[in-house]
Amino acid sequence: MFDWQLNQQNRIDFVMVDATGTEVSGLGAGFTLTLSKNGGAFAASAGTKAEIGNGWYTYLATAGEADTIGPVAVKATGAGAVQQNLEYVVKQRNPGAIAFTYTVTNSVTLLPIEGVEVWITTDLAGANVIWNGDTDSFGVARDDGGDLPRLDAGTYFFWRSKAQFTFVNPDQEVIS
């Protein structure tokens, strides 16, 4: 699941395939795309559709299609292609939020650790989770969209978990 920005145009790229899994090319902008905002009824798309090539297509959603915070379900259909179901989430970002790089390393070798589950809470008990993701090959925590956590200034608690590793949780960080 990937993030869309609130009240902005958002672009998606996707593949159309037939029943055998073979890419379907040649639809141009002739495919049908409908959207459901935050559980509402599906409605016809209003943005710009195009073919990239080799079965790949793109859609540039209008700002109006991203005017509701929450999930956006997208259905794409076309001649000879099976329906593609995609999901995105419209989020409102605080423009003053700080992109924070949190790196997890091995305490013995000092090398980065890939695949560590990381979640951030606002409380020491770990009950109010506000972000979660996994570390990349450089040990940097990123969400499903590949983004760093964006946090307002303040104190946060970082929690880490990966099999065969022991972490002292939580790790308190002050963001400023």
Secondary structure, 3 states (H helix, E strand, C coil): CEEEECCCCEEEEEECECCCCCECCCCCCCCEEEEEECCCCCEECCCEEEEEECCEEEEEECHHHHCCCEEEEEEEEECCEEEEEEEEEEECCCCCCEECCCECECCCCCCECCCCEEEEECCCCCCCEEEEEEECCCCEEECCCCCCCEECCEEEEEEEECCCCCCCCCEEEEEC
